[in-house]
Amino acid sequence: MLQYKKGYKEGFTSGLLAGQLMLGALINRLIMSGRSAEVGKAATDSNFRNKLYKEYDIKPEDFL
């Protein structure tokens, strides 16, 4: 059970970091593309954010 908890914690931490890095990359891409006005919506609207991840080809596996 201890190994399971350790693996879960490591996976959770890794996923959280990947998510933060993805959002940072997306915000950077939006700013560099002159789309700064969309940053707020991307930060608060998960459907819009996921659409932008696809548009900019930003994938979780690239940040793990």
N, C-alpha and C positions, 0 to 999 in steps of 0.2 A: 504494500500500500504506500509506503514511503517513496519508493521509486516512481510510482504513478503520480503522486503529488508533485514530486520534483520535476518530472517530465511535463506535467500540465502547466506548472508555473513557468518553466522555460519556454514552452510553446506559446503561452499567453503573452509573455514578455516580448518574445520575438515577433509575434503578430501585431502587438501594440506598436512596437518600434517601426515595423514595416508600414503600418497605416499612417503613422506620423510622417515618415519619409515620403510616402506616396502623396500625401496632402501637400507637403512642402514642395515637392517636384511639380505638382499641378499648379500651385500658386505661382511658382517661378515661371512656368510655361505661359500661364495666362498673362502675367505682367510683361514678359518678353514679347508676347504676341499683341500687346496693346489692348488687352482685354481686362484691365484692372477692375473695371466696374463689375465684373462677374465674380470676383473673388469672394465677396460676402455671400452670394447665393451658393457658390461652390462649397463654402464652409458650413452652411446650414441646411442645404437641401441634398440629401443623399442620392435621390434619383438624378438630379442635375449633375452632381459630382461624378456618379458612375458613368453618365453619358460622356462627360469630359475625359474621364480616364480612358474610355474606349477611343474617343476622338484623338487623344494624344498618345495612345498606345502605352499607357502606364499600367503595369501589371504588378501584383504583389510579389510574384516570384523574382522579380528584378531587384527586390529590396530585402530579401531574406538571406 
